[in-house]
Amino acid sequence: MTSLQLRHHGVALVPESARVILRPFIPSHVQRITTIIGRALALSEADAVRELEAMLREFDGRHLDLESALLANFERVAPHVFTQRPLSRARRLLIGALFSGEYALESAALFNPSIVPHPDQAGLPEGALRFILSLRATGEGHISSIEFRTGLIAADGGIALDPVSRFVTVPDVDPNPTYMKGPFALKLHEMGFDNVHTATVMEPLGEDFTRSDLDQSIQRLRREARPVTQDLKNTLHGIQWLAESNYEIEFSPGLALGERALFPVSSNESHGIEDARFVRFTEDDGTVMYYATYTAYNGRAVLPQFIETRDFLHFRVLTLNGAAVQNKGMALFPRRIAGSYAMLSRQDDENLFIMFSDNPHYWGEARLLLRPSELWESVKIGNCGSPIETEAGWLVITHGVGPMRRYCIGAALLDLHDPTKVLGRLREPLLVPEGPGREGYVPNVVYSCGALVHGRELVLPFALSDRATTVVSVPLDELLAALQA
């Protein structure tokens, strides 16, 4: 390991099984749904109220707004209710509870962090920085989601995390999001749905259209198309899959950031939202947007996806276009370079690549940037988050996989004006798995999804063996000197 002096901050974020969300649990067979509903309808009103009150006494204190979630799950099965008489609120809540269950988001792991400056820096002491830490939370079934924590870096570099409550809440999904016609049509072309059916659906739509606009166009085609061919069915399925994969979500402003979690919404991320790399991106005109790349996993295949937010309340989740959108580990530079967006990527599960584009949603070509060099990274290398701008160049925190699939963290330095030029890289790893940190869900791993510079220190949060998270600081001047030696 490198001889650089690391400052450990005593931060330990470990999984907490008591933080739970409410999820719908609805059988796939209609007969089972109706049978369960029938048992609830057979209760007298007094019995329904008594059963509901007992359930609320047991579960209400574990959720911020349990009744709203139960009513939402009731609405999911309401079409199967086979009585014409109106149902009381108590009975609707009880039926909702029969199709609900708690899920512990972080019961297995809380790891792979990234860190960005908080949008709100008001009222801080001089030299301090408020930050947002994103974390990959994993629970039962290895389903991953994104959680957040907030904290403060003091002028002297000390780090303190804000307390977090036991509550965690998923956002509301916008039922009628807006899409951009150009990227939507381009993705359909890349998916192989460049045919007369796609043209018929897309032609009447405006440059910006809503989900309801799209559904109306699809229904129009369904009415007019004769016969209904398998090609038509496949095309419409692909269009609807793409619409589902591009969505908008929003949290209540009253929720603390530590009480917000991004849980899988679309089918292509049904098994997890993995390893989000957040970056505070500043446009040439000074406007700021927070972007994140992440890996959507459906249990069979991975798909790189994109998040946009300005305030961490409203999020847009988007598919990415272009032949270079492959594999895992895409990480956006925090500003344009010579007018172009720039992104690190890993096309071949071995080397680190760089790519440029005039559109952050489209990536067409990748260039090889770094190959494995030292033994500790000889199996493969990748990035540990977005490059960080310094006066000496772009600082890239890397990860390398070596013997026994041990993951170590290293660093490289790229030219500020032409980041295809590598100015230096560490011969020895910056961090290695050691001591108790070697043991975890996946042993012998240290990993990060993003760091930042505060003053003259690199603040580096990282995960220990895919289970828990801690933070160290590295003297920036020492690191840059080692990279340029």
Backbone torsions as a table, in degrees:
resi	resn	phi	psi	omega
1	MET	NA	151.1	-179.8
2	THR	-59.2	154.9	-179.8
3	SER	-87.4	4.9	178.9
4	LEU	-61.4	144.6	-178.8
5	GLN	-80.4	116.5	179.5
6	LEU	-98.4	136.6	177.8
7	ARG	-104.4	113.3	179.7
8	HIS	-88.8	134.4	-171.6
9	HIS	-101.2	2.8	177.9
10	GLY	70.0	16.0	177.2
11	VAL	-83.3	129.0	178.1
12	ALA	-137.2	107.1	176.3
13	LEU	-103.2	111.7	-176.1
14	VAL	-117.9	157.8	-179.3
15	PRO	-59.3	142.8	179.8
16	GLU	-128.7	107.3	-174.4
17	SER	-69.9	-20.4	-176.2
18	ALA	-76.8	-11.7	178.3
19	ARG	-85.9	110.3	-171.6
20	VAL	-129.2	151.2	169.4
21	ILE	-112.8	167.3	175.6
22	LEU	-101.6	126.7	179.9
23	ARG	-118.9	148.9	171.7
24	PRO	-72.2	137.0	172.3
25	PHE	-125.4	97.2	-172.2
26	ILE	-120.6	122.1	179.3
27	PRO	-58.0	151.8	-179.4
28	SER	-78.5	-20.2	-178.8
29	HIS	-96.6	130.0	-177.3
30	VAL	-60.6	-37.2	-178.3
31	GLN	-60.3	-39.3	178.5
32	ARG	-66.9	-38.5	178.7
33	ILE	-61.6	-48.6	-177.7
34	THR	-66.9	-33.5	178.7
35	THR	-65.0	-43.7	179.0
36	ILE	-64.1	-43.9	178.2
37	ILE	-61.2	-40.6	-179.9
38	GLY	-59.5	-38.3	178.4
39	ARG	-65.8	-36.0	177.9
40	ALA	-70.8	-37.4	-179.8
41	LEU	-70.5	-25.3	-178.0
42	ALA	-74.1	-15.8	179.0
43	LEU	-71.0	146.5	170.1
44	SER	-68.4	162.4	-179.6
45	GLU	-62.2	-38.9	180.0
46	ALA	-64.0	-42.5	179.0
47	ASP	-65.6	-39.4	179.2
48	ALA	-62.0	-43.2	179.7
49	VAL	-65.0	-43.2	-178.6
50	ARG	-63.8	-43.6	179.5
51	GLU	-65.2	-39.9	179.0
52	LEU	-64.0	-45.8	-178.3
53	GLU	-62.3	-38.1	178.2
54	ALA	-65.0	-41.6	179.1
55	MET	-65.5	-42.5	-179.3
56	LEU	-64.7	-37.7	178.0
57	ARG	-61.1	-35.0	-176.8
58	GLU	-80.7	-32.5	-169.1
59	PHE	-117.5	-16.2	-171.6
60	ASP	-62.3	-37.3	-178.0
61	GLY	-73.3	-3.6	-179.3
62	ARG	-96.5	-2.8	-176.0
63	HIS	-140.6	148.7	-179.9
64	LEU	-71.4	-36.1	-178.9
65	ASP	-146.7	73.1	-174.5
66	LEU	-63.9	-41.2	-173.0
67	GLU	-65.5	-37.9	177.9
68	SER	-62.5	-40.2	179.0
69	ALA	-66.8	-39.2	179.0
70	LEU	-66.4	-40.6	178.3
71	LEU	-65.3	-36.6	177.6
72	ALA	-63.6	-39.3	178.5
73	ASN	-72.3	-31.0	172.3
74	PHE	-60.6	-43.3	-178.7
75	GLU	-62.3	-27.2	178.6
76	ARG	-66.5	-29.3	-179.2
77	VAL	-109.3	-1.4	-176.9
78	ALA	-53.9	-36.5	178.1
79	PRO	-59.8	-17.4	-178.8
80	HIS	-96.3	0.0	177.7
81	VAL	-72.4	123.1	-169.2
82	PHE	-106.2	31.6	173.9
83	THR	-124.5	147.0	179.7
84	GLN	-90.2	-13.9	-178.8
85	ARG	-76.4	142.8	-179.8
86	PRO	-63.4	144.7	179.6
87	LEU	-99.8	140.5	177.2
88	SER	-68.9	161.4	177.0
89	ARG	-59.4	-39.8	-179.3
90	ALA	-60.8	-43.1	-177.9
91	ARG	-70.9	-36.2	177.2
92	ARG	-64.9	-40.7	177.5
93	LEU	-64.2	-40.3	-178.9
94	LEU	-66.3	-42.1	176.8
95	ILE	-63.8	-41.1	176.2
96	GLY	-58.0	-40.2	179.8
97	ALA	-66.0	-31.8	178.8
98	LEU	-67.9	-18.2	179.5
99	PHE	-116.1	29.2	-179.1
100	SER	-129.8	159.6	174.1
101	GLY	-160.8	154.8	177.9
102	GLU	-83.2	147.0	176.0
103	TYR	-131.9	125.5	179.8
104	ALA	-87.9	102.9	-172.6
105	LEU	-57.7	-39.3	-170.4
106	GLU	-119.2	27.7	-175.3
107	SER	-66.5	-28.1	-178.6
108	ALA	-96.5	-39.1	-172.7
109	ALA	-161.1	153.5	174.9
110	LEU	-141.8	97.6	-162.5
111	PHE	-151.3	-173.6	177.1
112	ASN	47.3	65.5	-173.9
113	PRO	-82.3	154.4	162.4
114	SER	-129.6	157.7	-174.3
115	ILE	-135.4	135.6	178.0
116	VAL	-139.3	155.6	172.6
117	PRO	-62.0	140.0	177.9
118	HIS	-67.6	144.3	176.1
119	PRO	-60.8	-26.1	-178.3
120	ASP	-104.8	109.1	178.4
121	GLN	-112.5	18.8	-176.1
122	ALA	-74.9	147.2	170.7
123	GLY	71.8	23.6	-178.7
124	LEU	-96.3	153.6	172.4
125	PRO	-63.3	155.9	-179.3
126	GLU	-60.0	133.2	178.7
127	GLY	84.5	-1.0	-179.5
128	ALA	-93.2	160.5	179.6
129	LEU	-139.5	127.0	172.7
130	ARG	-88.0	136.7	-175.7
131	PHE	-130.7	163.7	171.8
132	ILE	-117.8	130.0	175.9
133	LEU	-108.8	123.5	172.6
134	SER	-98.0	147.2	-175.5
135	LEU	-139.0	145.0	171.9
136	ARG	-86.9	117.2	178.4
137	ALA	-104.1	134.1	-178.2
138	THR	-128.4	133.5	-179.3
139	GLY	-125.7	-154.0	-178.6
140	GLU	-53.6	137.5	179.2
141	GLY	76.5	10.8	-179.2
142	HIS	57.1	35.1	175.2
143	ILE	-85.8	124.4	-176.4
144	SER	-103.4	145.7	175.9
145	SER	-138.6	178.5	179.9
146	ILE	-111.9	124.6	171.7
147	GLU	-112.7	168.0	-178.5
148	PHE	-131.3	150.6	168.2
149	ARG	-134.9	156.9	175.5
150	THR	-123.3	160.8	179.1
151	GLY	-171.6	-173.2	-174.7
152	LEU	-133.7	133.3	169.0
153	ILE	-101.2	119.7	-177.9
154	ALA	-76.5	168.3	-179.4
155	ALA	-59.2	-30.8	179.8
156	ASP	-87.5	5.2	177.7
157	GLY	92.2	-5.0	177.1
158	GLY	-65.6	147.0	-175.2
159	ILE	-122.2	132.0	176.9
160	ALA	-133.5	130.5	176.3
161	LEU	-90.6	144.0	175.4
162	ASP	-71.7	146.1	176.5
163	PRO	-61.0	150.0	179.0
164	VAL	-122.0	139.8	179.7
165	SER	-79.1	174.6	178.4
166	ARG	-78.8	-9.4	-174.9
167	PHE	-87.8	146.5	173.0
168	VAL	-146.3	140.2	-171.4
169	THR	-136.7	141.3	174.7
170	VAL	-90.5	156.4	-176.4
171	PRO	-79.8	168.3	170.3
172	ASP	-79.5	137.4	177.5
173	VAL	-92.3	126.4	178.6
174	ASP	-65.9	119.3	-178.3
175	PRO	-73.9	-13.1	-176.3
176	ASN	-136.0	64.5	-178.5
177	PRO	-70.3	167.7	179.8
178	THR	-105.7	142.6	178.9
179	TYR	-122.1	154.5	173.3
180	MET	-98.1	126.8	-171.2
181	LYS	-61.6	-42.9	-176.0
182	GLY	-59.6	-58.4	179.1
183	PRO	-61.6	-34.8	-179.2
184	PHE	-64.3	-47.3	179.9
185	ALA	-65.7	-37.7	179.4
186	LEU	-63.8	-41.7	179.3
187	LYS	-65.4	-38.3	176.2
188	LEU	-61.5	-38.8	176.8
189	HIS	-62.1	-45.0	179.5
190	GLU	-64.6	-29.4	179.5
191	MET	-80.0	-6.5	178.5
192	GLY	92.0	13.5	-180.0
193	PHE	-104.3	53.4	-179.8
194	ASP	-102.4	77.7	-174.3
195	ASN	-140.8	-178.2	-175.9
196	VAL	-65.3	-31.7	179.4
197	HIS	-66.7	-43.9	177.1
198	THR	-61.4	-44.1	180.0
199	ALA	-61.0	-39.0	-179.6
200	THR	-65.9	-38.0	178.4
201	VAL	-71.4	-44.3	-171.4
202	MET	-80.0	-31.2	-171.6
203	GLU	-56.5	-44.2	-177.6
204	PRO	-73.6	-11.8	-173.6
205	LEU	-80.3	148.6	177.8
206	GLY	-78.0	177.3	179.5
207	GLU	-63.0	-32.2	168.2
208	ASP	-119.0	127.9	-178.6
209	PHE	-138.2	159.2	-177.7
210	THR	-100.8	170.4	177.5
211	ARG	-63.2	-37.3	178.6
212	SER	-66.5	-37.6	174.7
213	ASP	-59.6	-44.5	-179.1
214	LEU	-65.1	-43.2	-179.4
215	ASP	-63.0	-39.4	178.0
216	GLN	-63.6	-40.2	179.1
217	SER	-66.8	-38.4	177.1
218	ILE	-64.7	-44.4	179.8
219	GLN	-63.6	-36.9	177.3
220	ARG	-60.7	-44.0	178.6
221	LEU	-65.2	-40.9	178.9
222	ARG	-59.0	-40.1	-179.0
223	ARG	-69.0	-35.8	-171.7
224	GLU	-91.9	-23.0	-174.8
225	ALA	-77.8	124.4	175.4
226	ARG	-143.5	126.9	-4.9
227	PRO	-78.5	167.7	176.4
228	VAL	-84.8	101.5	-175.7
229	THR	-87.3	165.2	176.3
230	GLN	-64.3	-34.7	178.3
231	ASP	-61.5	-41.1	177.3
232	LEU	-64.3	-45.4	-179.8
233	LYS	-59.7	-44.0	-179.6
234	ASN	-63.6	-41.8	-179.6
235	THR	-63.8	-46.4	-179.2
236	LEU	-66.1	-35.1	176.0
237	HIS	-63.4	-42.2	178.8
238	GLY	-64.4	-40.3	178.6
239	ILE	-63.8	-43.8	-178.9
240	GLN	-69.6	-35.3	175.7
241	TRP	-61.7	-43.5	-178.8
242	LEU	-65.7	-41.8	178.0
243	ALA	-61.5	-40.6	-179.8
244	GLU	-66.7	-30.9	-176.8
245	SER	-79.9	-11.3	176.4
246	ASN	-115.2	107.3	-171.8
247	TYR	-140.4	168.1	178.2
248	GLU	-125.5	139.8	-178.4
249	ILE	-135.0	155.9	-177.9
250	GLU	-148.8	138.7	175.7
251	PHE	-98.6	156.8	171.0
252	SER	-68.4	135.2	-179.6
253	PRO	-61.1	-19.8	-179.0
254	GLY	-75.9	-10.4	-179.2
255	LEU	-81.8	131.9	171.2
256	ALA	-65.7	153.6	-179.0
257	LEU	-58.4	-35.5	179.1
258	GLY	-69.2	-9.5	177.7
259	GLU	-101.2	7.2	-178.7
260	ARG	-107.0	139.5	177.3
261	ALA	-141.5	136.6	174.5
262	LEU	-94.5	109.6	-177.9
263	PHE	-107.3	149.1	-178.3
264	PRO	-49.8	136.5	179.1
265	VAL	-114.6	-48.2	-173.8
266	SER	-92.6	163.8	-177.3
267	SER	-66.3	-29.2	-178.0
268	ASN	-74.3	-9.8	175.7
269	GLU	-120.2	23.0	-173.4
270	SER	-61.5	-25.2	178.6
271	HIS	-103.7	5.8	172.9
272	GLY	151.5	146.8	168.2
273	ILE	-105.9	105.0	-167.6
274	GLU	-110.9	137.0	164.8
275	ASP	55.2	56.9	177.7
276	ALA	-68.1	130.4	176.4
277	ARG	-110.0	97.1	-179.7
278	PHE	-83.1	147.3	176.3
279	VAL	-145.7	139.7	172.8
280	ARG	-86.2	110.3	-173.9
281	PHE	-102.9	129.6	178.8
282	THR	-111.4	120.5	178.3
283	GLU	-74.3	167.6	-178.6
284	ASP	-61.4	-26.3	179.4
285	ASP	-89.2	5.0	176.7
286	GLY	94.1	-9.7	178.0
287	THR	-69.0	149.9	-174.2
288	VAL	-119.3	135.9	172.4
289	MET	-135.6	140.6	172.2
290	TYR	-93.6	123.2	176.9
291	TYR	-113.3	156.0	170.3
292	ALA	-146.2	139.5	167.0
293	THR	-102.2	145.4	176.2
294	TYR	-149.3	169.0	179.4
295	THR	-104.8	118.3	173.1
296	ALA	-87.6	135.9	-176.9
297	TYR	-131.9	126.8	-178.5
298	ASN	-107.0	12.6	-178.5
299	GLY	97.7	-14.5	-179.7
300	ARG	-129.0	-40.9	-174.2
301	ALA	-136.3	156.0	176.5
302	VAL	-106.3	150.3	179.6
303	LEU	-142.0	121.3	175.0
304	PRO	-66.5	134.6	178.6
305	GLN	-130.5	174.1	-169.2
306	PHE	-135.1	138.5	176.8
307	ILE	-120.2	140.4	173.6
308	GLU	-127.0	134.5	173.1
309	THR	-156.0	149.7	173.1
310	ARG	-104.2	-26.5	-168.7
311	ASP	-131.9	0.5	-176.7
312	PHE	61.6	19.5	170.3
313	LEU	-108.8	-48.7	179.0
314	HIS	-108.4	128.3	-178.0
315	PHE	-126.3	139.1	168.1
316	ARG	-108.5	130.4	178.8
317	VAL	-113.1	126.8	-169.2
318	LEU	-133.6	147.7	166.5
319	THR	-77.1	158.3	178.3
320	LEU	-109.3	151.2	-178.1
321	ASN	-112.6	159.1	173.3
322	GLY	112.0	153.0	-177.1
323	ALA	-65.3	-22.5	-177.4
324	ALA	-87.3	0.3	178.4
325	VAL	-82.9	90.1	-175.3
326	GLN	-144.0	161.3	169.1
327	ASN	58.0	-155.8	-176.3
328	LYS	-113.2	173.4	164.8
329	GLY	77.4	33.1	172.8
330	MET	-76.0	138.9	-177.8
331	ALA	-143.7	119.6	-174.5
332	LEU	-82.7	138.0	170.3
333	PHE	-65.2	153.4	-173.4
334	PRO	-80.8	-1.4	174.9
335	ARG	-157.2	169.1	174.8
336	ARG	-70.1	153.5	174.5
337	ILE	-123.6	117.0	-176.8
338	ALA	52.6	40.4	176.1
339	GLY	86.7	-6.8	-176.7
340	SER	-112.6	147.5	167.9
341	TYR	-71.9	149.8	179.4
342	ALA	-133.0	145.8	-175.5
343	MET	-144.1	138.1	167.6
344	LEU	-87.5	149.6	-179.6
345	SER	-155.8	173.8	176.9
346	ARG	-136.6	101.0	-174.2
347	GLN	-80.4	-29.9	-166.3
348	ASP	-123.1	13.6	179.5
349	ASP	61.0	27.7	178.5
350	GLU	-145.7	-45.5	-172.0
351	ASN	-112.9	167.2	177.1
352	LEU	-104.0	131.5	-176.8
353	PHE	-117.9	164.9	173.7
354	ILE	-132.0	146.5	178.6
355	MET	-144.0	158.2	-176.8
356	PHE	-130.0	152.1	-179.0
357	SER	-159.3	156.8	172.5
358	ASP	-94.0	5.3	-179.0
359	ASN	-143.1	123.2	-176.7
360	PRO	-67.3	-10.3	-179.9
361	HIS	-98.1	-1.5	-175.9
362	TYR	-133.7	127.5	-178.6
363	TRP	-136.8	110.4	-169.3
364	GLY	-102.9	-22.7	-174.4
365	GLU	-148.6	139.0	179.5
366	ALA	-121.1	144.8	177.6
367	ARG	-116.8	141.2	178.3
368	LEU	-64.8	131.3	-178.6
369	LEU	-113.1	-52.1	-177.1
370	LEU	-137.2	135.5	170.4
371	ARG	-105.2	159.4	171.2
372	PRO	-55.7	138.2	-176.4
373	SER	-123.6	-50.7	-177.6
374	GLU	-96.1	163.3	-177.3
375	LEU	-60.3	-38.1	-176.8
376	TRP	-67.0	-11.5	177.8
377	GLU	-125.2	21.4	-168.7
378	SER	-76.8	-15.6	176.1
379	VAL	-80.9	-47.9	176.0
380	LYS	-169.2	161.2	175.3
381	ILE	-130.5	160.2	175.9
382	GLY	-159.8	-177.4	179.6
383	ASN	-94.5	159.5	172.2
384	CYS	-114.8	47.5	177.1
385	GLY	114.7	-179.6	-176.0
386	SER	-66.7	145.3	175.2
387	PRO	-59.0	150.6	-177.9
388	ILE	-114.5	128.2	-177.6
389	GLU	-78.8	127.3	172.8
390	THR	-130.4	168.9	179.7
391	GLU	-66.5	-21.1	-178.6
392	ALA	-90.3	-14.8	-178.2
393	GLY	146.4	-174.0	178.9
394	TRP	-82.4	118.4	178.5
395	LEU	-87.6	119.6	179.7
396	VAL	-113.0	117.3	172.8
397	ILE	-83.4	128.6	-174.3
398	THR	-116.9	164.0	166.5
399	HIS	-123.6	146.4	179.2
400	GLY	-130.1	142.1	178.6
401	VAL	-112.0	127.2	-177.3
402	GLY	-126.6	-149.2	-178.9
403	PRO	-55.1	141.7	-179.0
404	MET	62.2	22.0	-179.0
405	ARG	53.1	40.7	174.3
406	ARG	-80.4	126.6	177.6
407	TYR	-94.1	125.0	174.5
408	CYS	-119.7	161.8	177.7
409	ILE	-109.0	130.3	177.6
410	GLY	-125.9	-160.3	-179.7
411	ALA	-157.5	152.9	175.0
412	ALA	-139.7	162.0	-179.6
413	LEU	-126.9	128.0	-179.5
414	LEU	-113.1	152.6	178.4
415	ASP	-61.5	138.5	-175.1
416	LEU	-66.6	-36.8	-176.6
417	HIS	-94.8	-25.4	178.3
418	ASP	-136.5	86.0	-173.8
419	PRO	-71.6	2.6	170.3
420	THR	-75.1	-13.3	178.8
421	LYS	-92.7	123.3	178.7
422	VAL	-91.7	119.7	-178.0
423	LEU	-89.5	-23.8	-179.2
424	GLY	179.1	162.5	174.9
425	ARG	-153.6	152.8	-178.4
426	LEU	-72.0	135.4	175.5
427	ARG	-77.4	-33.3	179.2
428	GLU	-112.7	150.2	-179.2
429	PRO	-66.6	150.0	175.8
430	LEU	-75.5	-40.6	179.4
431	LEU	-136.9	141.5	175.8
432	VAL	-130.4	154.6	173.7
433	PRO	-70.4	130.2	-177.3
434	GLU	-154.6	158.6	178.0
435	GLY	58.5	-147.4	-179.8
436	PRO	-61.8	-23.5	179.6
437	GLY	-65.5	-12.7	176.9
438	ARG	-72.4	-22.6	-173.2
439	GLU	-95.5	136.5	178.8
440	GLY	174.4	-163.8	-178.6
441	TYR	-57.9	-43.5	171.7
442	VAL	-126.3	105.9	-171.9
443	PRO	-69.3	159.1	172.4
444	ASN	66.2	43.2	-178.4
445	VAL	-133.6	129.8	159.4
446	VAL	-118.7	139.3	-171.0
447	TYR	-158.3	144.4	177.1
448	SER	-138.7	155.4	175.3
449	CYS	-116.6	12.6	175.8
450	GLY	159.6	139.7	178.4
451	ALA	-128.1	177.8	173.5
452	LEU	-149.0	161.9	176.0
453	VAL	-103.4	130.0	174.7
454	HIS	-128.2	118.4	-174.2
455	GLY	63.4	-125.0	178.7
456	ARG	-113.3	33.4	176.6
457	GLU	-128.5	142.0	169.1
458	LEU	-88.2	119.7	177.5
459	VAL	-95.1	116.6	-170.9
460	LEU	-124.2	98.6	170.7
461	PRO	-78.9	143.1	179.9
462	PHE	-151.4	159.1	-177.5
463	ALA	-97.3	150.0	178.4
464	LEU	-109.2	106.8	173.2
465	SER	51.6	43.8	174.2
466	ASP	54.0	36.7	178.3
467	ARG	-132.2	-54.1	-173.9
468	ALA	-130.4	174.4	-173.6
469	THR	-132.6	142.8	174.6
470	THR	-140.1	-178.6	-175.9
471	VAL	-139.5	137.3	169.7
472	VAL	-128.2	161.2	170.9
473	SER	-118.0	146.8	-179.4
474	VAL	-125.8	131.2	176.6
475	PRO	-59.1	118.9	-174.9
476	LEU	-62.1	-42.7	-177.6
477	ASP	-63.3	-39.4	177.8
478	GLU	-65.4	-41.3	-179.5
479	LEU	-65.2	-45.5	179.9
480	LEU	-64.4	-37.7	177.9
481	ALA	-63.3	-41.9	179.1
482	ALA	-65.0	-35.6	179.5
483	LEU	-71.7	-26.3	-177.9
484	GLN	-100.1	2.7	-177.8
485	ALA	-69.7	NA	NA
